[in-house]
């Protein structure tokens, strides 16, 4: 019985160690680098995809998503930490709207740019499934807010 208990503990500890060693690619890897006078935010974002272009597109989506729903928690002071959409269950209520908004080459691209990205500045990690890139992205927060107001998503 004691050997069985030790074996189970060993297997569980190996499973936990393996799970912790797996890379985590989440929207939480968004960090604010600064705010421009036009109301835009410069963010450092991680995107994950099969190749660089997929990862770049995902990073832009992650940046806009963070500004819309999550807010920016990390980075320099002065960044607008509050999300634009504060309504409870807005993701579900406006699901069709946001599904169209975030399609590949969708409307979200009008509110994001990579002009602050310098060559060779993006960190790159590779695993069995794809690549993770760190990119510098500028989100046009004031224009995005105006669009959401015009579409009656926010007040």
C-alpha positions in Angstrom: 0.0 0.0 0.0 2.8 2.3 0.9 4.5 1.6 -2.5 1.3 2.4 -4.3 0.9 5.7 -2.6 4.5 6.6 -3.4 4.1 5.7 -7.0 0.9 7.8 -7.3 2.7 10.8 -5.7 5.6 10.4 -8.1 3.4 10.2 -11.1 1.4 13.3 -10.0 4.6 15.3 -9.3 5.9 14.4 -12.8 2.6 15.4 -14.4 2.6 18.8 -12.6 6.2 19.4 -13.5 5.5 18.6 -17.2 2.4 20.9 -17.2 4.5 23.7 -15.7 7.2 23.4 -18.3 4.7 23.8 -21.2 4.6 27.3 -22.6 1.5 29.3 -21.9 0.3 31.5 -24.8 -2.5 33.6 -23.3 -3.9 37.1 -23.8 -2.5 38.0 -20.4 0.9 38.6 -22.0 -0.1 42.2 -22.9 2.1 45.0 -21.5 1.7 48.7 -22.0 4.7 50.6 -23.2 3.2 54.0 -23.4 0.3 56.3 -24.4 0.4 58.7 -27.3 -1.2 62.1 -27.4 -3.8 61.0 -30.0 -5.2 58.5 -27.4 -3.5 55.4 -28.8 -1.7 52.9 -26.7 1.6 51.2 -27.6 1.5 47.6 -26.3 4.0 44.7 -26.2 1.9 41.6 -27.1 2.6 38.0 -27.7 0.9 36.1 -30.6 1.0 32.4 -31.3 0.6 30.7 -34.7 1.8 28.2 -37.2 4.1 30.7 -38.8 5.1 34.4 -38.4 2.2 35.8 -40.2 -0.3 33.8 -38.2 1.4 34.8 -35.0 1.5 38.5 -36.1 -2.3 38.5 -36.8 -3.0 36.8 -33.5 -0.9 39.4 -31.6 -2.9 42.2 -33.2 -6.1 40.4 -32.2 -4.8 39.9 -28.7 -4.0 43.6 -28.4 -7.4 44.8 -29.5 -9.1 42.1 -27.4 -7.2 43.3 -24.3 -8.2 47.0 -24.9 -11.8 46.0 -25.4 -12.4 43.4 -22.7 -9.5 42.7 -20.4 -7.9 46.1 -19.8 -4.1 46.6 -19.6 -2.7 45.5 -16.3 1.1 45.5 -16.9 3.4 48.3 -18.0 4.1 51.9 -17.4 1.9 54.3 -15.5 -0.5 56.4 -17.4 -1.9 53.6 -19.5 -5.7 53.4 -19.5 -6.2 50.2 -17.6 -10.0 50.0 -17.9 -11.4 48.0 -20.8 -13.7 49.8 -23.3 -16.5 47.3 -22.9 -17.5 47.1 -19.2 -21.0 45.6 -19.7 -21.4 42.3 -18.0 -21.8 39.5 -20.6 -21.1 41.8 -23.5 -19.1 39.2 -25.3 -22.1 36.9 -25.4 -24.7 39.6 -26.0 -22.7 41.0 -29.0 -21.2 37.7 -30.1 -22.2 38.0 -33.7 -20.8 41.5 -33.9 -17.4 40.6 -32.3 -17.1 37.3 -34.4 -17.3 39.4 -37.6 -15.1 42.1 -36.1 -12.3 39.6 -35.3 -12.3 37.5 -38.4 -9.0 37.2 -40.3 -8.3 40.5 -42.0 -11.5 41.8 -40.2 -12.4 45.3 -39.1 -10.1 45.1 -36.0 -7.2 45.8 -38.4 -8.4 49.4 -38.8 -7.6 50.0 -35.2 -4.2 48.5 -34.8 -0.8 49.1 -36.5 2.7 47.7 -36.3 4.5 50.9 -37.1 6.2 51.0 -33.8 7.8 47.5 -34.3 11.5 47.6 -35.1 13.2 45.0 -37.2 14.5 42.0 -35.2 12.8 43.3 -32.0 10.3 40.5 -31.7 11.2 37.6 -29.4 10.6 34.3 -31.0 9.9 30.9 -29.3 9.2 27.7 -31.1 7.6 24.5 -29.9 6.1 21.4 -31.6 3.0 23.2 -32.7 4.1 26.6 -33.9 5.8 29.9 -33.0 5.2 32.6 -30.4 6.3 36.1 -31.3 6.5 39.2 -29.1 5.5 42.3 -31.1 5.1 46.0 -30.4 1.6 47.0 -31.5 -0.2 50.4 -31.4 -4.0 50.3 -30.7 -6.0 53.3 -31.8 -8.1 53.3 -28.6 -10.0 56.6 -29.2 -11.1 55.5 -32.8 -12.1 52.1 -31.5 -14.2 53.7 -28.8 -15.9 55.9 -31.3 -16.7 52.9 -33.5 -18.2 51.0 -30.6 -20.3 54.0 -29.7 -21.5 54.4 -33.3 -22.4 50.7 -33.4 -24.3 51.0 -30.1 -22.1 48.5 -28.3 -21.1 50.9 -25.6 -22.7 54.1 -24.3 
